[in-house]
């Protein structure tokens, strides 16, 4: 209810028009994804660390494409979505198909 109250406070015209369906919290990420301490982003490179980014290809393996939350910093669920889209784009290019996005 505190989320609805905060929205109503900022936008009084929304009174009576809001219905809370779900709120993502650190516990949500821990429960659904088993994310350490509820982190939605996995990692971030430090100044001392080398650049951690992977293009999804593994040298020497054909027809294998990687995607997921650990391929690019900062990691996490948003990165998993982006790398999944990138993998589909690579497959379309390889198969000479037009990539269509919504």
C-alpha positions in Angstrom: 0.0 0.0 0.0 2.9 2.4 0.5 3.6 2.3 -3.2 0.0 3.3 -4.0 0.1 6.0 -1.3 3.3 7.5 -2.8 1.9 7.6 -6.3 -1.4 9.2 -5.0 0.7 11.8 -3.1 2.5 12.8 -6.3 -0.5 12.4 -8.6 -3.7 13.1 -6.7 -5.7 12.7 -9.8 -5.0 8.9 -9.7 -7.1 8.5 -6.5 -9.3 5.4 -7.0 -7.7 4.5 -10.3 -4.8 2.4 -9.1 -4.6 -1.3 -8.4 -1.4 -2.8 -7.1 -0.4 -5.9 -9.0 3.2 -6.5 -8.0 6.2 -4.7 -6.5 9.7 -6.0 -7.3 12.0 -5.8 -4.3 15.3 -7.4 -3.5 13.4 -10.3 -2.0 11.6 -10.8 -5.3 14.9 -11.3 -7.1 16.2 -13.6 -4.5 13.0 -15.7 -4.5 12.5 -16.0 -8.3 16.1 -15.9 -9.5 18.1 -17.0 -6.4 20.0 -13.8 -6.8 22.6 -13.2 -4.1 21.1 -10.7 -1.5 18.4 -9.9 -4.1 20.7 -8.2 -6.5 19.1 -7.6 -9.9 22.5 -6.7 -11.4 25.2 -9.3 -11.1 28.6 -7.4 -11.1 30.4 -4.3 -12.1 34.0 -4.2 -13.2 36.4 -2.3 -11.0 39.2 0.0 -12.2 41.7 -2.8 -11.4 39.7 -5.5 -13.2 39.9 -6.0 -17.0 37.0 -5.3 -19.2 34.5 -8.1 -18.9 32.4 -8.3 -22.0 31.7 -11.3 -24.2 30.2 -11.3 -27.6 28.4 -14.6 -27.2 30.6 -16.6 -29.6 33.0 -19.3 -28.5 36.0 -19.8 -30.7 36.1 -23.3 -32.3 32.4 -24.0 -31.7 30.0 -23.6 -34.5 26.3 -23.1 -34.0 26.7 -22.3 -30.3 25.6 -18.8 -29.2 25.7 -17.6 -25.6 23.3 -15.2 -24.0 22.6 -14.4 -20.4 23.1 -12.2 -17.4 26.9 -12.8 -17.0 28.1 -11.8 -20.5 28.3 -8.1 -20.0 28.5 -5.8 -17.1 26.6 -4.9 -15.0 25.0 -8.2 -15.5 21.6 -9.1 -14.2 18.1 -9.4 -15.8 18.3 -6.4 -18.1 21.6 -7.7 -19.6 20.0 -11.2 -20.1 17.3 -9.6 -22.2 19.7 -7.6 -24.3 22.1 -10.5 -24.9 19.1 -12.7 -25.8 18.0 -10.1 -28.4 21.6 -9.9 -29.7 21.7 -13.7 -30.1 18.5 -13.7 -32.1 19.9 -11.0 -34.3 23.1 -13.0 -34.9 21.0 -16.1 -35.8 18.9 -14.1 -38.2 22.1 -12.7 -39.9 23.6 -16.2 -40.1 20.4 -17.6 -41.7 20.0 -14.5 -43.9 16.6 -13.7 -42.3 15.3 -10.3 -41.6 15.3 -9.4 -37.9 12.0 -8.1 -36.8 11.4 -6.4 -33.5 8.3 -5.1 -31.9 
